[in-house]
Amino acid sequence: MCKLAESKDIDFAWITNHYNNRHCYPTLAMIAANTTTLKMGPGIMNAFTDTPAAMASFACTLNEISDGRAVLGIGPGDLSTLPKLAIQPEKPVGRLEEAIAVIRQLTAGEEVKKQGRQFFDYDGAKLTGVNLPGKKGIPIYVGAQGPKVLDLAGRVGDGALINASNPKDFQVAIPIIKAACDKVGKKGFDVGAYTAMSIDMNEKKARNAAKIVAAFIAAGSPPDLIARHGLDAAKVANIKAALAKFDFKTAGENVDDKTVDAFTIAGTPDTVKQKCEDLAKAGVTQIIFGSPLGPDMINSIRLLGKYVV
């Protein structure tokens, strides 16, 4: 899939990093070995399940074997997953900020000495057995949703990965990022829309494939996000209850057109292209084609390459 995406002039491959999916380390190594121009990285890691030292070592290794094509996505952590691993995600924003600072030091070849940090007060840590990326460094993208992490992304990140497919969400997020960039005098920030994409020549098939993804997004969305998109709160409650019982049929029945349009980009190539253009007008500078892609993933990548990219 990544080789096909590269042949269609798609620029980035962001590989999911959840314990219950394929592990991103060997997956990214295989992608590096089988591509030549594609940039790649985990989308996204966190500083609860991985340490800054491990992430820095991995990022430098990936950068070395890919000839400088590595990027690193990192966020505060998936609050729905971490408790299942007996991890209490306390102070996620502070932990994330410290992790990024330590990763930057390590990938720059510095020795990280004790500074009284709260979470990662390393004592003499240094990368010594891997080629370092040099002055350019490895771009760090922050997975951001809420205002605190969006602000952090603007201050310390090279870009942000925002789980959203609708311009309304970026009208809220981008001003926060811009204000944070302005505070530190930063220019050239990359705003990534981590979209739920579903494309097919048949509109109905594309939208049906997007329904289950829209259901999960709706179920995990806070009330203000539901209100922003004018969704039926009762239907969203039904979706949440159905998914809790693994009743996907009932969940799907409660996903209406407004929910699909709020949380996904789904439809024919013409529809998808227009919606991607709408995101670009809203200030998005990188559009990521995320799950489910469509009813036939390989065909979807071909359609995206031919009609959208």
Residue, then its C-alpha position, 0 to 999 in steps of 0.5 A: m500500500c505504501k509503495l502504491a501511495e508513493s507511486k501516486d505522489i502521496d508524501f507521508a505515511w503515518i503508521t498507527n501506534h496502538y498495542n492491539n495493532r501491528h507494531c509500528y517499529p517493524t512496519l516502518a522499517m519495512i516501509a523504509a526498505n521498500t520506498t525511496t521518497l515517502k516520508m514516514g513515522p508513527g502517528i502517534m506515539n506517547a510517553f506513557t507506553d514508550t520512553p523518550a529515550a526509546m523514541a529518540s533511538f527509534a526515530c534516529t534509526l528509522n531516519e538512518i535506514s530511510d536516508g533522512r525520511a523519518v518524522l515522529g508523531i507524538g501525543p499525550g496518549d489515548l485516554s481510552t486505551l491506557p487504563k486497559l494497560a493499567i496506566q493512569p494517564e496523569k498530567p498528560v500535557g506536562r509529560l508530553e512537553e518534557a518528552i519532546a524536550v528530551i527527544r530533541q536533546l537526544t536526537a541532537g547528540e546532547e547528553v541529558k543531565k539531571q535538571g529536576r524534571q518531573f517525569f524524565d529526569y535523565d542522568g547522563a543519557k546520550l545516544t552513542g550507537v546510532n547515526l544522528p540526523g544532524k542540524k536539521g533534526i527529525p520533524i516532530y508532529v504533535g497529536a493535538q485535540g484540546p486547547k492545551v495540546l494545540d498550544l503546546a504543538g504550536r510552541v514546541g512542534d514542527g507540525a500538528l496531527i489533528n483528528a478531524s475531517n471538517p473545516k469547522d474543527f480547524q476554525v477552532a484549532i488553527p487560531i490556537i496554534k497560530a497564537a502559540c507560534d506567534k508567541v515563540g516567533k515560529k513560522g512554517f508550521d504544518v497543520g495536518a488533518y488526520t481525516a477519516m477518508s472513504i472514497d469510491m466511484n459509488e457514493k453509497k458504498a463510500r459513505n457506508a464504509a465510513k459509517i462505523v468509523a463515524a460511529f466510533i468518533a461520535a461515541g468518543s466526542p465531547p458534548d461541545l463537539i457534538a453541538r458544534h456539528g449540530l448532531d442529534a445527541a440522542k442518536v449519539a447516545n444510542i451509538k455509544a451504548a450500542l458500541a459498548k455492547f459490540d452491537f455494530k448493527t444498531a450503532g450503524e443504524n444511528v449514524d445519519d448523514k450529518t454524522v458522516d459529514a461531520f467526522t469523515i470525508a466520504g463520497t465520490p472523487d469529486t466530493v472528496k476533492q472538494k472537501c479536501e480543498d475546503l480543508a486547505k482553505a481553512g488553513v490545513t497544510q497536510i491532508i492525511f488519508g486515514s481509515p477506512l480509505g474506502p470499501d476497497m483500500i487498494n482501489s481507494i489509494r488509486l482513486l486518491g492518487k488519480y483524482v485528489v492528489 
